[in-house]
């Protein structure tokens, strides 16, 4: 399991997240970031080219050393990037120290997602913004049934990825107020492609 987790899985994650159909989501979500930005689960750094000059600094947080090493070599937009090897469940930053938190296809894999969202709320300044795009629980009963059936095995092969997390209610339950959320299927297998895209602020 160590070789799969530490060597094979990071390469599979990088390859799957290079899907061109994800680019419009990245452009919209990353393009809205501003100020001092904390990116949760930076992975192999695929978001880095999408940051604009409205961003002063990106703190790229990632628990996987293998993915973090890929991210250090990734091209980026010229914005200052500091890499942090740490878990989102215990973010090593001061309270209210960032203007924007970004999470893209990350909440599905964090074991303690509720704790991570509470940490994101803690480090956001008053009036700061959480920007997100995540896949998760579908509103369609048949698709939900498939998601619930597939998730136990999907978690094993997908690095802990859950297909059935209720993203909106998780964010709201962690003390955020949703400003905007758009949902719908991306092209592809429906259990894996129901997307939540939007923004929220600490209540």
N, C-alpha and C positions, 0 to 999 in steps of 0.2 A: 504493500500500500504506500510505502514511503516513496518509492521511485515513481509510482503513478501520480501521487499528490505533489511531489516536489519537482518533477521533471516533465512528465507527460501532460498532466492536467494544465499547467500554465501555458504550454504551447497550444493545447486545444482551445483554451479560453481566448487566447490572443487571436487564433485563427477564426473562431466563430464570431468574435466581436468585430471583425473586419468586414462584416456583411455590409455591402453598399446601402442596403435598405435602412440601415441605422443612421446614416449620415444626416438626413433631414432633421431627425430628432436631436442629434448632437449640435447641429448648427443653431437650432432654436434655443435649446436649453443652455448650452455653454455660452452662446452669444448674448444671453441676458445677464450673465454674471458681471459683478462690478466690485471694485475695492479689493479688500483682502479676502481671498477665496480659499475655503477648505473643500477639497474634493475627496469624497469618501469612496474608498475602493478604487483607486486610480488605475489599478490593473497594469497593463503594459503601456499606458500613456497615450491611448488612442484619442483622448479628448484634448490633449495639449495643443494641437494645431488650431483648435477652434476658439481659443480665448482671444478676446479683443483688447484694444488699448484702454478700455474702461477698467481693466483689471490691473491692480498694482502688484499683486503677488499671488501665486498659487501655492498652497500647502497640499501636496499630493500624498495622501495617507493610504497606505496599502500594507496588509499584514504578511503577504507572501514575498519572501526575499527574491524568489525567481522572477516574479512579475515586476517587482520594484526595479530589479536590474535591467529588465527590458525597458521600463519607463525612463530610466536614466539615459538610455540611448535613443529614445524616440525624438523625432523632430518636434519643435514647438514654435509658437508664434513670436517668440522673442520676449515674452513676459517672464519675469523672474519666477523660477520654480524651485521650491524646497521640498525634498522628499523625506517622508516620515514613515518609518517601519513601525506600525502600531495597529491595534485593533480599534474599530469604531466604538466598541463597547467601553473603552477607556481612552478617550482622546487626550493626548498630552498637551493641552492648550488651556489657557486661562479662561475664566468665565467672560462672556461678552467680548471676545477678542477677534472675531471675524465678521465681515459684512455679509458674506454669502456662503451658504453650504450647497454643494452640488452632489447629487447622487444619481448615477446612471446605471441601471441594471445591476444594482448592488444589494438592495434590501432583501432580495430573494435568497441570498447566500449567507448573510450574517446570522450566526446561531442565535444570538440575543438581540434580535432586531429592535425590540421595544427599548431595551437599554441603550442601544446605539442611537435611536431617535431622541431619547432623552438627553444624551450627550450632545447631539447636534444642537438641540434647543439651548443647552447650557452655554455652548461656546459662541452662539450667535449673539450679536449685540441687539439691544432693544430696537425693533424696527427692521432688523436684518431679514434676509430672505433665504428660504430653502427652495432650491430649484431641483426638480426631479423628473426623470422618466424611468419607469419601471414596468416590467411585465408582472402580471398577477392574476388574481381570481376573476374569472369571467362572470357576467351577470346571467349567462345562458345556462340553464340547468344541465343540459346534456354535456356541454363543455366542462362545466364544474365537476361533473361526475368523472369525466376522463382525467381532469387535473388531480382530483383527490386519489384516484386509483394509481396514476402514474407517479405521483410525487415520491412515495417511499423508495422506488428503484431509481428514479431520476436524481434524487439527492445523492445516492451512492456513486453514480457515474459522473454527476455534474458538479462536484465540489461543494455539495450542500445546497444546491439550488432547489428552492421550493417553487412549484408552478401555481400554487393555490393561496398565496398570501393576499389578504384584502388590503391593498396598499393605502387606499384613501382612509379607511377607518383606523389603520395603524398610525398614520401620520396625525390624524385628528386626536387619537387617543393619547398621543405623546405630548399634547399641549400646543399643537399648532392650529391656526385658523387657515383653511384653504382659501386662497385668493382666486385661483383658477385651476381647473382640472379638465382635461379632455381625455376621453377614453375611446377605444376602438381597436379593431384587429389590424395588425400589420399583415401583409401577405405572408403566408406560411401556415404551418399546422396550428390550428386554433388553440389547442391547449398551451402552446408556448408563446403565443403572439398577441394576447390581449394586453394593450398598453395603457398606462396611466401617465399623462404628461401634464405638468403644471407647476404652480408655485404656492408657497405657504409662508406664514409668518408666526412667530411665537405669540401666544395669547398673553 
